[in-house]
């Protein structure tokens, strides 16, 4: 390594609500704090159209604004953000902890908080990788405007599918949902708002089996789970909202304990099985994944470290 080497009181990997809250608390306590992220700051929040259940905001707040304010607050107390950074090596031992960035710069700390969040789950069926970003999208905030006045398919029926579809309905002409169950799994108040729209219909008890393209249109080959009969549904584009997976693959060669699904195991103090390593936010093994739970966990992890230094 020919780059720089620098020591911090705490290193936070991930800059969603959990990571940025931890950064606010740690930096306000005068701890030298480094936040590392392979993307831009904000996690899933920055691509959430409206956040309607964050305390203190009577009216819904745009996700990018909430995320931006969190970063500004952390930077106000001198937290440093290292964004669009590629972690090329990682050591999370009991006595030695460091992160290598871009194959040259080494950052060390006695304490590390893992707050890398989650990413959209893929269906992993034929055509998905081929048409990802070219007819298939996973982010309404990012791509809704490209489908203004068009007819689309939404795969999914949970909270994310309903919440994202509220934004999509501001742009698209119609939505056809493909959902594997006979009822929606989303929160009723949100699902009712979507289903009340006359431009929405649902293909119940169906699952996509392949994606095809016909000129500028997308075709979903869907199977009826009851009859096993397959049909083809053609629309202008497809949005997939079928859950999330933890961003934890970078931990596979570390001693940090993960569940079979890849979530990080912690105790109530956000401590992992490795001394000095904490986890917070959606990447942590837990039941509820909300912005407010992530903020609380980031707070706990930071306070635990503050009291140990």
N, C-alpha and C positions, 0 to 999 in steps of 0.2 A: 504494500500500500504506500503510495507516494503523496497522498492528500493530507488533509488536516486531521488532527485528533483533538477532541474537546470533551470535557467533563461537564455534565449537568446534574443538578440535584434530582430531577425527575425527567424521564423521557416518556412521552405519550405517543403511542402508535395508533393513529386514527383521529380524524378531526370532525366527527359527527357531534351531536349534542353531548354525549357522554365525555368524549375527549376534550371538547372545548370547555365544558363545565369544570372538569378536573383541572384544566389549564388556568381557568379563572381563579379557582381556589388556591392552587399551588403558587401561582405568581403573586397573588395578593398577600400570601404569607412570606413573600420575599425569597421563594425558592427559584433558582434558575431552572426554567422550564422550556423544554423543546417538544414541539408537536410535529410529528412526521406523518405524511400522507402521500400515497401514490397518486392521488387525484387532487382536486381542489377542495377547500374546506367546506364542510356542511353535511357530508354523508348523504343519506337518503332524503334528509329534510330539504336540501337545496333544490331538489327536483320535485318537491311536493307542491302542488298548485296552491292550496289553501290549508292552513292549520287552524282548525276551529275549536280545539279543546285544550289550548295551552293557557294556563292560568294567567290572568292579568290582561288578556286581550279580549275585549267584549265582542269586537268584530273579528272575523277570520283574518289571519295575517299570512301574507305570501311566504312560502317556505324559504325562498332565497333570502328574504329580508330578515327573517328570524335567525337563519344561519349566519348571515353577514353581521348582524348585531352581536351575536355570540363571539365571533372572531374579533371584532373591534374591541369588545370588552376585555378579552384576554390580552390582546396586544397593548391595551391601555396600561396594563400592569406588567408589561415587558416580556410576556410569553413570546417565544420565537416560533414561527411557523416555517417548516421546510416542506413545501408542497411539490406535487408532480415529481416526487423523489422515488427512485427505484431502490428498494432494499435488496442488496446483493449478497449480504451475509448477516447472520444473526446469532448471537450467543446469549442464552438466558440460563446461566448456571446459578448455583447457590451463592457463589462468591464472585463471579465475573459476569457482567452484563454489558453488551455493546451491540450497536447497530452500525453496519457498514452501508453507506449510501453511494450508489453509482460506481461501486468498485474502487472508491478512493478515499472518501471521508469517513472517519470513525468517530462515533459518538458514544460515550460511556456514561453509566449512571448506576448507582446502587439500587434505584427504584425504577420500575417500568410499569406503565399502565397500558394494557391491550384494549383498544376500543375501536376495532376495525369494522364493526357492524356487519351488515349482510348485503347480498346482491340478489337480483332477480333470479328465480329458479328457471332453468331451461327445461323444455319438454323432452329434448334429446330424441327427436323423431326425424325421419328423412325430410330434407329441405330446410330445416330450421337454421342450421349454420350457413347454408348457401344463400338464404334470403334475409338473414339478420342484417338490419340496417338498409335493406332494399326491398321493402314490402312488409317486413316484420319488425315491430318495435316493442320495447318494454317500458317506455316512459312517455306518458301523455304530455307532461310539461315540455319535454324536449321536442316532440314530433306532432302534436295535435294540429298545429297550424298548417302542416303540409297536407292535411286531409280535409281542408275546409270545403264544405258542400259535398263531400263524398260519403260513400257507404262503406262501413268497416265491420270487421269481426272482432269481438273481444272474447278471449279465452279465459274463463275463470268466473267465480261467483262469490268470492270472499270479499273482505273489507277493501283490500287494495283494488280489486276489479271495480267495485262500486264507486269508490272515492275517485279513482282515475277517470271513470266514465262520466262523472259529473262535469269534469273539465272537457272531456272529448265532446260531449253533447253541445258545448258552446261553439264548436267548430263544424262537426260532421253533420251530414244529412240524416244518417241512421246508424244504429248499432244492432248487430245480431250477436247475441251472447251464445257461446257454446259452453255448456256446463255439464259436468259429469253426474250431478245429482238432480233430484226432482224439486228441490227447494234451494234457495240461496243460503249461503253460510254467513253472509255479511250482517253487520249490525242493522237492525230493522229500520231505524230511522233513515239511514242512508240508502238502503235497498229500496225502500218505499218511494223515495224521491226519484230514483232512477227508473223504477218500473212504472211510475205514473206518467212517464213521458211517452207519448204516442209514437215516437220515432224509434222505440226499442222493442225488439222481440227476442225470444229465447228458444234455443234448441236444447231441450232438457235431455238428461241422461245420455249425452253424447261426449265422446272424447276424440280429439284430433289424432290421426294416425300418420298424416303426411302433409307437407306443404308443396304446392305446385304453383307455377306461374303461367298466366295466359296473357301475353303482351304486357300491358301495364297493370293487370289485375292479379290478385292473389286467389288461389283456390285452396281451401282446406278440405282434405278428405277426412270425414268424421264417421266414427262408428257408433251406432246405437248400442249401448251397453246391455240392453234387454233383448233385442232381436238379433244382434251381431251384424245387422245390415249396414252397409257403408253408403254414404252419399257424398256428393261434392257441393260445397258452398263457395260461390265466387263473389268476391267483393273487391273494393279498391285497395284495402290494406288490412293487416292483422295486428292487434295489440294483445300481448300475452301477460297476464297477471295471475300466476298460479303459486304464489308464495316466494319465500326467500331462502337463501342458503348462507351459512356463516362464512365470512372472509377469514378463514383460519388456516388455509393450506400452507402458509409460510411457517407455521408452527410444527409441521409434521416431524421435523428432525430435532425438535427441542424436547425437554422433559416436561413441558406444560401438559397437564391432563386434559384430554378432550373426550366428549361423548362420541358414540358411534356416528352421530350425525355431524360431528365436527364443531360443536359448541364447546366453549371453555368452561370447565368446572371450577366453581369458587365456593367459598363459604359466605356467610352473611356480611363479612367485612370486605368482600370483594377480593379476598386473597386466593390465589391459585395454590397449587401444591408446591410451587417453587418460592422460596423465601424472597421477598422483595418484588415479586411479580404479581400484579393485580389485573383484573379484567372488569370492564363495565360496558353497559349498553347492549345492543342486540346480539353481539357475538357471544355473550355470556349465556350459559344454560339456565333458562328460566321459563316461566309460563307466559307472562305478559310482556309484549314488546311495544312500548309507546315512547314518545319523546320525553314525557315526564318521568317514566321509570329510568330511562337512560340518564337524564339529568341527575336524578337522585343517586344513582350508582356512581356516577362520576364524582359527585360530592363526597360520598363515603370513601371511595378509593383515595381521593386527594387528602381528606382529613386524616385517614389512617397513616399516610406517609408523613404529613405535617407533624403528627404527634410522635413519630419515630425519629425524626431528624433533630 
